[in-house]
Amino acid sequence: GESVGLHLPTLSVQEGDNSIINCAYSNSASDYFIWYKQESGKGPQFIIDIRSNMDKRQGQRVTVLLNKTVKHLSLQIAATQPGDSAVYFCAERAGANNLFFGTGTRLTVIP
Amino acid sequence: IAGITQAPTSQILAAGRRMTLRCTQDMRHNAMYWYRQDLGLGLRLIHYSNTAGTTGKGEVPDGYSVSRANTDDFPLTLASAVPSQTSVYFCASSDSPAVSNGYTFGSGTRLTVV
């Protein structure tokens, strides 16, 4: 089966600093990747996505980088704010009609 | 506000009882999904439906059934609940089975089987 994992289960950053959350995937056939944010007691919320024909994509304060050579995905959050505290998941699509999710990284922003 | 509505938000259920978790979307999305979320295991797919009238099994389908009588509704039924089904259940939808724009998730149902 698919394997989507995260290098660090927890990450603490100072407010205002940049955050980088990493994700490794195992299926080289995966062609679409998504980052989700999940706040306590809520469902996952779409943040940003990237297709395999791209290396980088930017959103508002967030950037996703894709390195297909080493099958690595990262989410960069600029000027991290307390409202960014949540669990972040990466997900991949590898031909099947659904997504496979990693177990998540908990980001804690220290005021 | 367009999105997915799940009900109930939480439930304590006696083992052996039957329970249906409700999911309704108003985005006219073709595909819908049920996931369970357990600490340390992430989100695991239970069942999915690519379009009204069709369903398929996901990674952990045993003990669960679904139906898709129309586009908007995708109920999940536990025929005879067991404690291992204690989890948070999320319903999701996407505009197409190809998942070209990710999923929209509901707020979840927290189920405790005792």
Interface residues (C-beta under 8 A of the other chain):
Chain A: G1 Y32 I34 Y36 G41 K42 G43 P44 Q45 F46 D49 F89 A91 R93 N97 N98 L99 F101 G102 T103 G104
Chain B: I4 A31 Y33 Y35 G40 L41 G42 L43 L45 Y48 N50 G58 E59 F90 A92 P97 A98 V99 S100 N101 G102 Y103 T104 F105 G106 S107 G108
